[in-house]
Amino acid sequence: MLSDAESNLRVDGVIKKIVIPTDGYGLEDHVIRYVARAFPFADFYVISVINTYERGVQLTTLLYKEMKESAEKAVERGRTILEEEGIHNIKTRVLEGLPSKKIMEYAKKRDADLVALRVYSRKTTASAQRMGSTVKNAIKRCTTPILALANECEQYPIKNVLFTTDGTRRSERAKNFAILFSSTFKANLEVLYVMQDENEKEHAHRVLENAEWKASFLNVKVKKTLETGDVVKKILEHAKENDLVVMGTGRSFLFWRYIGHVTQVVCTHSPVPVLLVHCIKKRWEKRISRR
């Protein structure tokens, strides 16, 4: 039997507020349409950031005016697309500063549940080191979950979620989110652990069984999958069978934060959206009790 706290997850666990950064060049159009169709009952915040920290660019009055007009057109384009999709809970805002920092600050100020970003698609190469500085820095530092979408996707409503785990603390918080998300959207959850060698088998089984046990309290159906081989290859193979991938992110070394190779490659190659959950605690984690 579910506790009162667990029962409340079904009510207030829905993604209610989504921030969509855009530059107005049409590259984010598929992202805007996707979130409108996947989360039609959310409030949408379309923002565009005037980069006043562009290296080597002298911000003259004329240039600033052009950049501001471009940003205003960008948010209006985003609003138009959302309205075409039947969305009316829309707010727009033009900000100034370093884009990744302003995106992070705005999402935090609005208490957003999701930031939707476009990433470059890398279909022809396994190298994914170039995601774009704004996207990469936002993923590094933003504590709000980030939905990264490289390709057009029409797999909605979301009925099958893939959660990838290595059993670390970073994965633990992403696991809580994946369970909560799956419960809210009444989706099936596949939990994938990719081993590097057979010595991990006992640990891997414990991780998978714990995820299944924890999900059972929210009546989430779990498919446990244990694979051996290349982590990226296995994740992408299973992504094709699901509507969304959930991964943990937020590694740090001393004062530096970075994005792992696996995260970069999956984000830029996945045929479905990738939802990145930062390792720092968010308010949603308080809604799910530790097991």
N, C-alpha and C positions, 0 to 999 in steps of 0.2 A: 504494500500500500504506500502511495506517495505521501510525503510530508506536505505541509502547507507551502513551504518554500518551493518544493519541487512542482507542486500544482501551479504555482504562480508563473513558472517558466513558460507555460503554454500561453499565458495571457500577455506578459510583458517581454517575452523573449523575441518578439518580432523585430525585424530591422525597420525602424521607423524613420530614420533620418539618413539621407545619402548625400554626400558632397561630390560634385562632379567638376573637376578642373577642366578647362577647355581653352584652346588658343584660337578657335574659330575657323581653322583652315579645313574643317570637314573631316579631319583624321580621327576625331573622337565620336563621330556620328554613330558608329555601330555600338560604341560603349553606352552612349546615352539611350539608344533604342533598347539595348539589352536590359539595362537596369529598370527601364520603364516597364518592360514586359515581365521581367522576373519578379519585381517588387512593386506592383502597381498601387499599393496602398501606402507607400512611404511618402514622406515630405522630401522634396528635392531642392538642393542648394547648388545652383550653377555659378561657378566663380571663374574669373580670369585674372591673372596676376601680371601687372606691369613690372617687368624685371628692371628695377632701378640699380641692380648690382651687376649688370652685364659688363664683362671685362672688355676693355678696349673701346667702349662706346661712350662718347661724350653725350650726356643727356641734355641736348639743347631744348629750348622751348618748342620748336617745331617738331622735333623728334618725339618729345613727350606727348604732344597733342596727337600725333599720328598713332602712337602706341595706345593712348587712351581710347581713341576712336575705334581702333582695332579690337581692344578688349571689350568695349561696349557692344560691338557687333557680335563678338564671340558669345557673350552670355545671352544675347537676344536670339542668336541662332539656336543655342541650347534650349532656351525656353520654347521656341517654335517647334522643335522636334518633340519635346515632351508633350506639348499641347496636341500635336498631331497623333500622339499615342494615347490621348485621353487623360493625361495627367494635368491637374490644375493646382496642386499644392506645390507651388514653385516660388522660390526666392532667388534673386540674382544679386551678384555683388562683384565690383571691380576693386581689386586690392593692389597695393604697391609694395615692392620689396623683393627679397629673394624667394622665388616661387615655391621651392620645397618647404621652406620655413613657414611661409604664409599659409600654405595648404594645411600643414600640421597644426598651426595655431588656430586657424579658422575651424577645422574639424573639432578640435578640443573645445573651443569656445561654444560651438553649437551642440556639443555633446553628441556628435554624430555617431552612428552605428557602423558606417561604411564610407570609405573613400573609393570611388571608381576611377581607375586610371588606364589609359591605353599604353601598352608596351609594344616595342618593335617586334614584328614577327621574324623568326630566323628559321625558315623551313629548309634552307639549302645547306646549312652548316651547323655543326654541333657547338660552335663557338657562340657564346652569348654574353660576352663581356661588355657589349655596348647596349645598354638599355635606355640611355638618355640620362643626363645628370639629374634632371628634376625628378624623374620617376625613381631612380636609384636612391637618391637622398631622401625622398619621401618614404620609401620602403624601409630604409635604415632607421629613421627616427620617429616616424609617426606611430603612436601607440594605438590609434584607431585601426581596426581591421581594414585591409586594403584589398579590393577586388581588381586583379590585374587581368586584362583581356587583350590578347594579341590579335586574334582573328574574329571575324564575324561568327556569331553563334546563335542558333535558334532553338537550343535545347532548354525549353521552359514549358510548363513550370518545372522547378527543380525537384526531381523525384529520387535521384540516386546520387549520393555524395561519396567521394573518395577521400579518406583521410590517410595521409602518409605519416608514419611514425618511426622513430629510432629509439624510443623509450627514454629520451632525455627530458630534462625539466622544460626545455623549450617546447618539446612535443606535447608535454602534459597539459599545458595551458591551451594549446591548439586543439587537443583532444576534447577538453571541456567545451570549447566553442563548437566543435564539429557535432558533438552530441546535442547540445542546446539547439543548434541550427537545424539539425535533422528532426528533432522533436517538434520544433516550431512549424516546420514545413511538411511534417509527416512524410519524411523521406527515408529511404533505406540508406544504411551507412556501411560502406566497405572500409575496413581498417587494413592497411597494407604495411607490412614490415619486410624490407628487403635485406637479407643477410649478406655479409661479405664472406663469411666462412661458417662452417658447421659448429664452431665453438659457441656461436651466438644462439643456437637453437633453443636452449632452455630459457634464456632471457627473453627471446622473441615470443615464445609461447606465453610466458607470464604477462608480457605487455599486451598481447592480443586478448587474452582471457580477462585481464583487468578492464580493458576497453568495453568488452561485451557485457561484463558484469555491471559496470557503471551505467552503460546505456540502457540496461534492462529496467532501471528505476524510472526512466522516462519513456518506457515502452518503445524504444528504438530498435528496430531489427538490424542486427549486425552480421555482416559477412566477414569472417576472418581469413586473411590471405597472407601466406608466408611464401616468399620468393627468395631465390638466390641468384646473384648476378649483378649486372650494372644497374645502379640505383635509378639513374635518369631514364634509361631504356624501359625498365619495369614500370616506373610511375607513368610514363607516357602511354605505354601499352594499356594499362588499366584505366587511364583517363578517358580513353576512347569509349569505354563501356559505362561511363558515368556522365553526369550533367555538370559537376562542379568538383574541383580539387581543393582541399583544405590543407594548408601546411603551416608549420611554425617558422618564425623568422626572428631575427634580432640578436645575432651573435655579436660578441664584443671582445676586444683585446686591448687591455689597458684603457685608454681614453677614446679608442677608435671603435666604431661600429662598422660592420661590413655585411655584405650579402654573400652567402655561400654559393659555390658553383652550381650545385644541384638546384637551388632556388632560381637562379638566373636562367638556367637552361629550361627548366620546366615552365617558367613564366613566359618565355619567348617562343616555346615550341608547342605548348599544350593546345589541343583542339577545343578545349572548354575553358571557361574562366578559372583562375586560380585565386583563392581567397587566402591571403597571408595574415596570420595572427601573430602579433608581436608578443615576445615573451614577458613583457612588463604587464603586471596585473591591470585589468580593466574592470569597470564597474560590473560588467556582465558576469565576471567570474565569481562574484560574491553571491550570485543567484543559484549557483550549483554547489551543493555541499561536497566536501571532500569525503572520499570513500576509503 
